[in-house]
Structures are given as C-alpha cells and as structure tokens.
C-alpha cells in the first residue's frame, strides 16, 4: 500500500508504516516466459513494443523488447506461476 515500504532485516521482511519512498526509475523489468517467440510476437504485434535483441544467456533463449522507455527482458522459463510454488500475482 502507499505510505509503507518493506525493510529486509535478519528477522525477515518488516513492513514500515507511514514511511514513503520515491521510485525515480528502473533499468528493466524481467519476465520469465513459457515461450519466448510467442511472447515476443505478443508484445511486438499486439502491444506495439519493438524487439531490441535476442540472445542466449546461460544456454537460455532471452530477449529485450522496449516501448516508450519501458524495457522488458524476457527469458524462457520452465516454471510458470501455477507450478513454481510462489503465490504473488504476476503477469506475463
């Protein structure tokens, strides 16, 4: 929620109420995807992103797409939100 942030400490993650922080920018957003080529097609053909580059990282096909200062890094991942045991809501 707004007006709070999370602090990492030795005892775990602690929520600090009433604290504020300002995000001034970010390098990129990482998205693990089931099918890299399908994801590139979706972001470029449906959402208007442009393909910056495709590459192999540690033997894993990956790509950067961009739009209006937003840079997404996508990489094939065998784990999906329904199979990786994590519970937060995700897109992509």
C-alpha positions as CSV (number, residue, x, y, z in Angstrom):
1,X,0.0,0.0,0.0
2,X,1.0,3.6,-0.4
3,X,2.6,5.2,2.7
4,X,4.5,2.0,3.6
5,X,7.5,0.1,2.5
6,X,9.2,-3.2,3.3
7,X,12.6,-3.4,5.0
8,X,14.7,-6.5,4.9
9,X,16.4,-7.4,8.2
10,X,17.9,-10.5,9.8
11,X,14.5,-11.4,11.2
12,X,12.9,-11.4,7.8
13,X,10.9,-8.7,6.0
14,X,9.3,-6.0,8.1
15,X,6.6,-3.5,7.0
16,X,7.3,0.1,7.9
17,X,4.0,2.0,8.2
18,X,3.9,5.7,7.3
19,X,7.3,5.6,5.5
20,X,7.4,6.9,2.0
21,X,9.8,6.2,-0.9
22,X,10.1,7.6,-4.4
23,X,10.9,5.4,-7.3
24,X,12.9,7.5,-9.7
25,X,13.4,4.9,-12.4
26,X,14.4,1.4,-13.1
27,X,16.7,-0.4,-15.5
28,X,14.3,-3.0,-16.8
29,X,11.6,-5.5,-15.9
30,X,12.4,-9.2,-16.0
31,X,9.6,-11.6,-17.2
32,X,10.1,-15.3,-17.2
33,X,8.0,-16.7,-20.1
34,X,6.8,-20.1,-21.2
35,X,7.5,-19.5,-24.9
36,X,9.9,-16.7,-25.9
37,X,8.9,-16.4,-29.5
38,X,5.2,-16.4,-28.7
39,X,5.9,-13.7,-26.0
40,X,7.9,-11.6,-28.5
41,X,5.1,-11.8,-31.0
42,X,2.5,-10.8,-28.4
43,X,4.4,-7.7,-27.1
44,X,5.5,-6.5,-30.6
45,X,2.4,-7.3,-32.7
46,X,-0.3,-6.7,-30.1
47,X,1.2,-4.1,-27.7
48,X,3.5,-2.1,-30.1
49,X,6.8,-3.0,-28.4
50,X,9.9,-3.3,-30.6
51,X,12.4,-6.1,-30.5
52,X,15.8,-4.8,-29.4
53,X,17.7,-8.1,-29.4
54,X,17.5,-11.8,-28.9
55,X,20.4,-13.6,-27.2
56,X,21.4,-16.7,-25.3
57,X,22.2,-16.3,-21.6
58,X,23.5,-19.4,-19.8
59,X,22.1,-21.6,-22.5
60,X,18.6,-20.0,-22.2
61,X,17.0,-18.1,-25.1
62,X,16.2,-14.5,-24.0
63,X,15.2,-11.1,-25.5
64,X,14.8,-7.4,-24.8
65,X,11.7,-5.6,-26.1
66,X,11.0,-1.9,-25.5
67,X,8.3,0.8,-25.7
68,X,8.4,4.4,-24.6
69,X,11.3,4.0,-22.1
70,X,10.0,0.6,-20.8
71,X,12.4,-2.2,-21.2
72,X,11.3,-5.8,-20.7
73,X,13.8,-8.7,-20.5
74,X,12.1,-12.0,-21.2
75,X,13.7,-15.4,-20.8
76,X,12.3,-18.9,-21.4
77,X,11.5,-20.5,-18.0
78,X,10.1,-24.0,-17.4
79,X,8.4,-22.7,-14.2
80,X,5.1,-21.0,-14.6
81,X,3.1,-19.1,-11.9
82,X,1.0,-22.3,-11.4
83,X,4.0,-24.6,-11.0
84,X,6.7,-22.7,-9.2
85,X,5.2,-22.6,-5.8
86,X,5.1,-18.8,-5.5
87,X,1.8,-17.2,-4.5
88,X,2.0,-13.5,-5.6
89,X,0.0,-12.2,-8.5
90,X,2.0,-11.9,-11.8
91,X,1.5,-11.0,-15.4
92,X,3.4,-12.4,-18.3
